[in-house]
């Protein structure tokens, strides 16, 4: 699990590198410095190892001594996590209210009159909010790590002289590992042998160009190597980097926290740049804070003027500020994302970073490769043909030599060639298959690894008589560029323009059948001595072609249609031939009438590319950088939320450029490291379920924000109006805070709620403006009924209960009667507010009326009943006096039933009006 655990470290390094000054020392371990500045043989001696690796017994002993090869992502200390849970703008407001209450109710009054009730309730509110946030974030962190453990990462090491696949975390110093294209480097290691090895170190250095690694000893000026820069270590590969091209055998010199990456991880404090999701949450929080800063002073001014008590007005205004802010927002966010990640895991979708869930739901363009995503990823060698179009075993023989003896990443094409040769009888050794006979008769001399600019690979082999051959295979167009001859009936002849046109027509015909074409060429005795390189790939003899079939998945057409119906445009970005890709696209329902080639992309500026990209669904013959550029242009210039799904080396850059990188568990290491989402099954159907879950998670979060903010806004309007006319506070500060606490606890169940199918039918992006509009349109509905409640309580219920109106009590100077009148009023609004606030959640959670077919989740229903029961009981409870409440008469509950029924009816009408104006509720 080293790779997934270090992803956060790499991201933190990238952010820190922009502002941090260079470190005084290198950060390299003593073993690494020694290995870099001495020969590989000396490094083997230092670590008591051999070029054949360790024995299993030695590896076990060293693992016990050195510990697992893991680098923990930068983590917060317990104190920091507690501070983050309890310190935020909303908690600050609560703390300020507690201090004001402490002064007014405890410190500024004689001991017999001291009443710490408000301070105690606010303290409980702080503990509940912060404690739940702390616990939920700890749980979500543990759950995320458990989900990551479902993704496997292994490397090839020599144990007991044999190549074995072992998990990254079992590597120890002294292990000898094999690296090839696509591998993530699992530990700091000293190169023993290398062949055209290029490593991408951008995660550590910021440089995008791949760096060549060799076996040469690094020369340094200082005796202890303290001045040895990372860039000078051309013979060391570092944890977290990736192999772009070539192969190598390397000696592990440092693991875990002793690696260069591990050393940097210790210095990081875990603070990274906010994701788009985090920025969206912050924007909503700031909207609420601005609203609070406007409304709280207004309430203070009104009450200070009308009531004449500045301290009470300040206390009440601060309580109003608490009421308008959703204190449980951090808890709801964390719970929603954590629950969403768990639900996605049950659908074979692993979330590496929780905020990626929202990006998955917001995605409106999915870019993907053709092979394995749209096709069965089961490539079969259908034909091996001469340039005349006839089946030719010599073409298969040379293709096998190339595929078998190359030491890079064996892709599906290589495996298909080897499989076909292993079931084809040999003409030279009748009792053997072709593959086995070639293994026994040839030895490898050298190779020129594959890269994405040449799109070909060469190996040099020798037979028993010492005759050498360079055998090259690759994309047909690129192969024709290096061929000067063509083999016809076993004789090499010049490749004329006429023959070239015939060959291109032959290739086009195969492509039109949906077959992927690979050309095979050879050159005898290419060079006597020395290493071979790209320059030797010239004057080749074209032998023929391999035609591969990778049929579309049976589920692909349905999955593409479903994604399109869900508002996600599917665009194919492939390095393959455009004709083959177009055939596959047409078979599964993707419009391939417009095709944009990599060569055409290079001729366009970003504005022109954006215009073409918007109208194009198929992009072919692309390099990795062209894929990344397309993704960037669609994001930045067209405003799309872009996901990229890939599993190869050439997909990593595009995944990193996307809003949501998606890979599969079987992908190469660098692709998995670049991904935000990992599918345990490579199927667009699985991804479609993940997208729906991402939208559901976001939908439940929006329910909380919109219903809570609109309800709280309505309460503040009600308080402001009441303060203008009432001779007392409509609700005490303690009651306001307690009401807010109970309501927020009820809302904790929202992450488990269902979401309307119509809402998940299209992509959803953060929109703080919609929350503001929802608040302004629906919030006043609750205020209207609050005002009706105020009037009924002030003019009917309370006078009937005390046998006098307020004016009569005031005229008579009946202080006790006025206190009872005010307590009854506050108790009535306390209960009515809870009923209206809580029931409106059920009214606004869906465009439809609550019904047996469309109801809230059981957990939300249970908490609703418990919350309503608690608040209704409190005025008659033993602690009513401490809360400033008193038992309500039966007439109030008849009034409550009528008000709540009318409120529900008007809310439904307002909801329909809102939907008619805006097209949707959430």
Order of alpha helices (4+ residues) and beta strands (2+ residues): alpha-alpha-alpha-alpha-alpha-alpha-alpha-beta-beta-beta-beta-alpha-beta-beta-beta-alpha-alpha-alpha-alpha-beta-alpha-beta-beta-alpha-alpha-alpha-beta-beta-beta-alpha-beta-beta-alpha-beta-beta-alpha-beta-alpha-beta-alpha-alpha-beta-alpha-beta-alpha-beta-alpha-beta-alpha-alpha-alpha-alpha-alpha-alpha-alpha-alpha-alpha
